[in-house]
Amino acid sequence: MEAVSKKQEPRRFYRSRWILIWLLVCVLVLGMVFLLGTLVRSPWDSAGENAEAVLIPTAVVSERDFSASTDLVRGRVELGSEIVVNPTVTTEERAVVTALLADTGSTVRSGDALAKVSGQPLLLLHLDFPLYRTVHSGDEGDDVVAVQQELKRLGLYTGRVDGKYGAGTAAAVKKLYEANGLSAPTPAPETPDSLERETEELSSAGQEKKETSETRPAAVTPLKAEHFWALAEEEAKLVELAPVGTELGSTDTPLARLQVGEAQLTVRVPTASNDDYTMGAQGTAFRTTDEGQSWAVKISAVGDFTTEPHEFANRPGRDVTFEFETTDGLETGAEMYVELDKVSQPMRGLAVPLTGLREDKTGPYVDVLSPPQQAGDRKRVSVVILGTGDGFAHVESTELAVGDVVVVGN
């Protein structure tokens, strides 16, 4: 029995060693399988990572043809300044319009008569300030100087502008009344002093005074302040004139409303369209709310290049002013756009989607990615917007080129 037991011991030893080796191999294989499992990426892993990633919408800068006529240029109508005429009548207790001497809608000029109020005429005179007194023969002052200067400009006065109201100035005032078919005010009685001043004024005007009572002129025509309305401009448009019978002062209705200054429309034009918007170029203006109404316009002024924002266009360019051939139907503040009669050929240039444009206090810009897949590598590139069309902006920049990738959207 002992002999048999001694023979079995080596067998048991070898069997245990092979079991141990087998176990080690299994552990090694399982370790390798686990390692390989960590390296293999399933579709679910990729989906999870993509869900956490920040997607950056981008677009590639291209080159396109842009037409100048596709860009909308808009502005607001300005009809100039309004002057409300409310005369002061001192000869009557009630100020009533008794006659109309001008037509509504017409252009009235310095020296023209507007109407009669309580039988007294009201004439326009281009002066820097209103007349504040009735001037008689021998009176002197700044008001006389202003009247002499305007009467000389109108060709009614040929004497010296010396600020002295005498026979020569009074004669010119009388001519002004007569030119409008009106009777001049009754002269005040002459005094020895006024006769002497009259002689001096006639002499300075190159006229010779005659001493006979038959040929000597009567007392000079006075300059009544209430007969004149000071007009800051040489002419104005008569927008409204109260009808005969209107009692001024009892209502808010003035005698007249005048408009000074030309009706105009100013728009912001992109730099790319400079060749089209030149002095004298003609076009048609339309109401933005009613294209059935139109007005013929012509460019009267072209401003310098500016980056200041415009009400209807926050882009750099030039402010172009149009004047209207007629102002019938126009209202101050009306929003309009302009279409030129003739525009140049399409212009080729860099195109960026409108959604790729950004703007801050320094102006418009785009965010360029390099490389495009890295959000942190954004570069701010300033651009000048030359125009728009079909969802793209025509831009200009020394730092932007075809093929660059820009961020679009938010």
Stockholm file with secondary structure:
# STOCKHOLM 1.0

chainA/1-410         MEAVSKKQEPRRFYRSRWILIWLLVCVLVLGMVFLLGTLVRSPWDSAGENAEAVLIPTAVVSERDFSASTDLVRGRVELGSEIVVNPTVTTEERAVVTALLADTGSTVRSGDALAKVSGQPLLLLHLDFPLYRTVHSGDEGDDVVAVQQELKRLGLYTGRVDGKYGAGTAAAVKKLYEANGLSAPTPAPETPDSLERETEELSSAGQEKKETSETRPAAVTPLKAEHFWALAEEEAKLVELAPVGTELGSTDTPLARLQVGEAQLTVRVPTASNDDYTMGAQGTAFRTTDEGQSWAVKISAVGDFTTEPHEFANRPGRDVTFEFETTDGLETGAEMYVELDKVSQPMRGLAVPLTGLREDKTGPYVDVLSPPQQAGDRKRVSVVILGTGDGFAHVESTELAVGDVVVVGN
#=GR chainA/1-410 SS CHHHHHHHHHHHHHHHHHHHHHHHHHHHHHHHHHHHHHHCCCHHHHHHHHHHSCCCCEEECEEEEECGGGSCEEEEEECCEEEEECCCCCSCSSEEEEEECSCTTSEEETTCEEEEETTEEEEEEECSSCCCSCBCTTCBSHHHHHHHHHHHHTTSCCSCCCSBCCHHHHHHHHHHHHHTTCCCCCCCCCCHHHHHHHHHHHHHTTCCCCCSTTTSCCSCCCBCGGGEEEESSSEEEEEEECCTTCEETSSSCCSEEEEESCCEEEEEECGGGTTTSCTTCEEEEEESSCTTCEEEEEEEEEEEEECSCBTTBCSCEEEEEEEESCCTTCCTTCEEEEEESCCCCCEEEEEEEGGGCEEETTEEEEEEESSTTCTTCEEEEECEEEEEETTEEEEECTTCCTTCEEECCC
#=GC SS_cons         CHHHHHHHHHHHHHHHHHHHHHHHHHHHHHHHHHHHHHHCCCHHHHHHHHHHSCCCCEEECEEEEECGGGSCEEEEEECCEEEEECCCCCSCSSEEEEEECSCTTSEEETTCEEEEETTEEEEEEECSSCCCSCBCTTCBSHHHHHHHHHHHHTTSCCSCCCSBCCHHHHHHHHHHHHHTTCCCCCCCCCCHHHHHHHHHHHHHTTCCCCCSTTTSCCSCCCBCGGGEEEESSSEEEEEEECCTTCEETSSSCCSEEEEESCCEEEEEECGGGTTTSCTTCEEEEEESSCTTCEEEEEEEEEEEEECSCBTTBCSCEEEEEEEESCCTTCCTTCEEEEEESCCCCCEEEEEEEGGGCEEETTEEEEEEESSTTCTTCEEEEECEEEEEETTEEEEECTTCCTTCEEECCC
//
